[in-house]
Structures are given as C-alpha cells and as structure tokens.
Amino acid sequence: MSEPHVTLDPRGLDPVQQKLRGPLEEQLTSALQAAIDRVGADYAGEPVEQVCQRLLEETRSGLHPDIAAGFNPDMDEFCRVAVAIVRREAG
C-alpha cells in the first residue's frame, strides 16, 4: 500500500488558511499514517466498514481536539485504505 497523504481542498480558503494549509496537511497525514499502523497491527479479521470507522477514530485521536472536530475526510478514501489493510492482512 502506498503512503496515503491528506490533501485539503484549497477552494474557499482565505489567505491565512491557505498559508496554514501545508502544515495542517502534514499534521493530518501524520495522524492518518499513525492510525494505519495501529489499526493494521491490531487487525483481527473485522469487516472493512469497522476498519474504516476505526481508522477515522484513530486519526482523530492523534489530532488536537479543535482540528479533530473539523476533520471531515472523504470516507470513500478512508474506506479504500481500510480495504488495503484487510487485503494485506488476509494475503
């Protein structure tokens, strides 16, 4: 599985938000990668939907509460990562 990266949609961002976009993407990506490692290490045959939800919860737990509260990722993308974890562990 390639390393996932969180990319924020730049549309509608004001100049201050645009300036903070890079560091925020790095923080979100780091939290996601740590979540992937934890969920993958603890995977015990759960269905994809459950793995996807756990990825979201683990990613949010690695963020500052204010950032976590506003983090609404594309769940289709999160579920693609969950599928990769399930397939990797099943293979």
Secondary structure, DSSP 8 states (H G I E B T S, - for coil): ----------TT--HHHHHHHHHHHHHHHHHHHHHHHHHHHH--S--HHHHHHHHHHHHHHTS-HHHHHH----HHHHHHHHHHHHHHHH-
